Amino acid sequence: MSRITGETWIWSGILIVWLLVTVMVTRNAGDMMEFFGAQPLLSWSNQVLLDFYLTALVVLAFILPDARARGVGSIGIIILVILTLGLGAFLPLAYMIWRSLKPAVSQ
């Protein structure tokens, strides 16, 4: 049985804030190919790059070992990685919400 905890609320808040930041930064992005050109310091392309680094760090350092420890199989791990490439930081944040709703498995 899932129950909403303080941890669930914290991760949900982080996900909402990151979604709002992404929307605010990318709403006037214009031509997506400009990502590869020179951009001002606070441009949308820098937000995309930061999103990629944040996602890679969180997924590699925490989520993959945690998912394995929670009994997620190889196919689940592969799906997690592939979806992360497409959804950026939203998937790891959603994973943290899912994780906070699941009780820990006793060893």
Summary of the structure (lengths in Angstrom):
residues: 107
radius of gyration: 16.0
end to end distance: 18.6
largest distance: 51.8
contacts: 244
relative contact order: 0.16
helix: 73%
strand: 0%
